[in-house]
Amino acid sequence: MSTRVSEAAAAMRKAPRQARSRATVDVIVTAGARVLDMHGWAGFTTNEVAEVAGVSIGSVYQYFPNKLALVDAIRRRHFDDVLAVLQRAHDRQASPRRLVERLIADLIAVHRDYPSLHRALLDLPDPGGVKAVYDAFQKEYLHRYALIVAACRGRPSVKADAMTAQVLSSALEGIVHNAARRGLLDDPKLKRELVRLACGYLEDPRDGATRARE
């Protein structure tokens, strides 16, 4: 299954087709994420992106007509990275605890390089079309969390997993983003507490009811 929110790069001036062009775009988008993470939208300029990427400003504009188009590519990549984490967690053949441990480790890792990026993306102006991209991401995001819930409980996904996925994802997302802002992502206690929280919450309520009757 593809982890991409959208295969189309509608905001780009042209889509890279050759390996060299794709590598250039990758470098530009990576540099853009770094600049956005460091300076936020107010300090985000294509000139600095070009400097950080080690390319000419002309190379940036060859693919991106303006900085909003570049930000759109950064946003899509961030969404894709998060979805890839959830996909890997679901695909693992592991015990529920091991699955949760790897999920949380990967969620922390995907936010570690650019800890302020998500907040910067939320603060960006909407050039139009962003809501559709976000809605598509959110739908797939919650679907994959629901699959993880079912995998941890050792059964096929059921309707009730959707709400569990909503609560679990909101809890983990909020804590990870808050820890990123506070510079706590490398604190091992954070991972341990998140694993405790998630494992306790993911315990199948039917198992708890059985124990209560015993």
Secondary structure by P-SEA (a helix, b strand, c coil): ccccccccccccccccccaaaaaaaaaaaaaaaaaaaacccccccaaaaaaaacccccccccccccaaaaaaaaaaaaaaaaaaaaaaaaaccccaaaaaaaaaaaaaaaaccccaaaaaaaacccccaaaaaaaaaaaaaaaaaaaaaaaaacccccccaaaaaaaaaaaaaaaaaaaaaacccccaaaaaaaaaaaaaaaccaaaaaaaaac
